[in-house]
Amino acid sequence: MRRDRPPLVTVADVRSAAWSLASTAAGLGIAIALVDGVRATSPWNVLLAALVVGVGDALLRAPLRRLARAGGAVGALLIGLAAQVLVVWAALTFLPGVTSDSWTDVLAVLLVASVLMACGHWVVGARDNAYVVGDLLRRARRRAGVPRRTAAEVHDDGGADERPPGVLVVMLDGVARPTLDHALEAGLAPTLERWLGSGSHRLESWWARVPCTTPASTLGLLHGTTDAVPAFRWWSRRLGRLVVTNRPADAAEVERSASDGRGLLADGGVAVSTMFSGDAPTSLLVMSRAAEGLGPGQLFVRFFSSPFVLVRAVVGTVGEALKEVYQGWQQVVRGVRPRVPRRGWYPVLRAVTNVLLRDLNTSLVAEQLVRGVPVVCVDLVDYDEIAHHAGPLRPEALRALEGLDRVVGLWEEIAHGAPRRYRVVVVSDHGQSLGATFEQVVGRSFADEVRRLMALPVTAGAERSDGEVWGPANTALHALRKDGDGAGRLLVGPDRDAGRADLPEIEVIGSGNLGMVWFCREVRRLSAAEVGARWPALVPGLVESPAVGFVVVHGAQGPVARGRLGSQDLATGRVTGRDPLAGYGSRARADLLRVAGLEDAGDLVVVSAVGPMGRVHALEGLVGSHGGLGGAQSEALLLHPADLVVPDDEREDVDGARMLVGAEAVHRRLVAWLAGLGLREGS
């Protein structure tokens, strides 16, 4: 059946345009009243100025895209800002009844109006970022022929929708399946709740193997292998330096070692804000492709040139930073425990990633849907970053999930009028577990404790933490470098000197409650006997620590997990004394045997103790953590359309439940779905 031609104008278009015109006029009117250098003789002149601002944006969009094609993302930013100022200046200078004295007055009006409009959206309850893609929403509704259609209505079309298929993969960084269950029960994820209630989607768990970190799981989901990633950071004996996946050059090297050219997004897909590209032909804000820039400049024009959008996003960013400072102070006042300090640069970084970057991602993904790209994958980091510092189930973390649900709902609405019928798959890369840090339990950092037991001097800054938060900033700043000098260097954050060429005696790294120790000057991994002969107090001292559950060392026959009262041979499963892996779940032995055998795994692998309610002890300064075993960190989620089935023979038994095991298994299932929809070449 041929789809009817969409109407040129719908009731929803008129309503949306009227609301946009009214809000712009109100913002401009109040701003003009507050700025002395700008005057208007009547409200009708202000309304006319608001109309000119909207029309000017529509007329300038096409030429700005052509200019940005040559100037890249930086060019899109500069010409977009210039266009905003130009349009407002023209409206306030040449229209009858409106005058302005100077450029600075025009800038003041633009800023004040943006602040007022951002506050107005908040007051009336429009707290999402639909204004970022307002024109795309109107176009999508017009193409769909109705203002709104629910996922259930689309699902019940009975095959009437003849659009070619497409897939949108949304990665919710750090969201455990149990955490999403809490959010659903609390009414904080109404979009996902509607999908599940209608039967259009199904929700299940998958097991994120050790190390359950973003680089490992993302590499597995997008490229089908995790063998190159033993932790978030690691010492490479081959390279003679620390490898940090938050460094764009290192992320690119890891991807080159893992990619076979046929990643998840190889056939015409687009990657947005991911750590690795999945071999996508188009990459936007992708860490491993940062050396190539942020992406095609014309794709950023919508965000950077729309009147008030960028400025409102900046205003919202400032508000988010203030909110973080207040929420951290409230934890202290209420005596919430466990908690970690939430000061320094973190409030700024949270604000940038949770407002500015989220708005930009919303715009970039929406435009790809309207363009009809076959597969789009986007990583949303908002929840993960807040949960690291506030706690996985703390109110501010769950509120971040509420915001992400609204973004997904916005993309769903746009997808209804897109050239393709998009299936939306929501997947997380791992979960998070709560607990006091190693330092809070022991009184010293993990790195300091290792050095003390080895009788080495404590080195300031030996322990790095909180590196994940700096990832988006490093991607953007690295991509914006034009001089080519030091292209592989990390520009900001705790790992900015991680590429040093000297050989330290040891590297001690905490990835959540997974820790690793490397003896860097050795050409090979040391055995347990060799470690014991050189530093007899090290392993016994670690296993006696109240914050440590066990230490994996390399015995004569393979890796062995040693605890305070016993050990387990990971290759054979033979237990001597009390099993140190008891309480860590049925996957503990297999996960540890695998990670201990990776080429770049540490000489010692440490996993924290697990307490009541699955609480762990991060070996870095985070109250919510992931990387090792214990709690909800390994139980990631997979929410998929009901017609895209996960065969039971692909699942494995995990603590009495059947689920996919490993990011590689999820990757294979995603590829199979794409092949079944005809979105993989040669399938």
Number of C-alpha atoms within 10 A of each C-alpha: 7 8 12 9 10 16 12 10 14 18 12 16 19 12 12 17 16 12 12 17 20 15 19 24 24 20 24 26 22 15 23 26 13 15 15 13 17 20 20 19 11 11 13 12 19 26 19 18 30 25 17 19 25 19 12 20 20 12 10 16 17 14 11 21 23 14 16 24 18 13 17 21 24 17 20 28 20 15 20 27 19 13 21 24 20 17 20 24 23 17 24 29 19 12 15 13 17 19 20 22 13 13 13 12 18 26 16 19 29 23 18 22 26 26 20 20 21 23 18 16 15 12 10 8 9 13 15 17 21 19 21 24 24 17 17 22 26 22 21 25 27 23 23 23 20 16 18 16 15 16 21 16 12 15 19 13 9 8 10 12 16 11 14 14 19 24 23 24 19 19 22 26 23 34 28 28 26 18 23 21 14 15 20 19 12 12 12 21 24 18 22 23 18 16 21 20 13 16 15 19 24 19 18 16 21 28 25 30 29 29 28 33 30 26 27 28 27 28 30 29 29 31 27 25 20 24 17 18 27 27 30 23 22 24 26 16 19 9 10 17 19 21 24 24 29 27 29 30 23 20 24 22 13 21 23 14 10 19 18 12 14 17 23 27 27 21 18 16 25 25 27 28 26 28 30 30 33 29 24 24 13 18 27 27 27 29 33 26 25 27 21 16 24 25 19 20 23 22 21 27 29 26 23 26 25 26 25 26 23 23 22 25 24 19 20 21 23 17 13 22 21 14 15 21 16 14 16 20 15 12 18 14 9 8 10 13 13 16 23 21 15 19 13 9 12 20 21 18 20 23 23 23 24 24 25 22 22 23 23 25 23 23 24 22 23 25 20 20 28 20 12 19 21 25 26 26 26 24 22 23 27 25 24 27 25 26 26 26 23 28 26 29 19 16 12 19 22 24 17 19 22 21 21 23 20 20 21 18 19 19 24 22 22 26 26 27 27 26 20 21 20 26 22 21 19 21 27 28 32 32 32 34 32 29 27 22 29 28 19 17 13 14 11 14 20 26 26 21 22 22 19 16 16 17 12 13 9 13 10 8 10 16 18 19 20 19 20 20 22 23 23 22 20 22 28 20 16 28 23 17 15 10 7 9 8 10 16 16 19 25 21 16 20 16 22 16 13 17 18 12 11 10 15 13 11 18 21 24 27 29 28 34 31 28 25 25 20 24 21 22 13 12 10 10 19 18 17 18 14 13 20 14 10 10 14 14 16 18 23 16 16 22 22 14 17 14 26 26 27 27 23 26 24 22 15 10 10 15 24 27 27 26 24 20 13 15 22 22 22 23 15 12 13 12 17 13 12 14 20 22 23 10 15 18 14 14 18 18 19 14 18 24 19 18 21 23 15 14 15 21 22 29 21 24 23 27 29 27 25 21 15 8 12 17 20 34 33 33 31 25 26 29 28 34 36 30 30 32 31 27 24 23 34 31 28 31 28 22 20 23 18 16 13 18 12 18 9 10 9 14 15 15 12 16 10 9 10 17 21 25 21 25 29 23 20 24 22 18 19 21 21 18 18 23 14 12 15 15 23 20 11 6 10
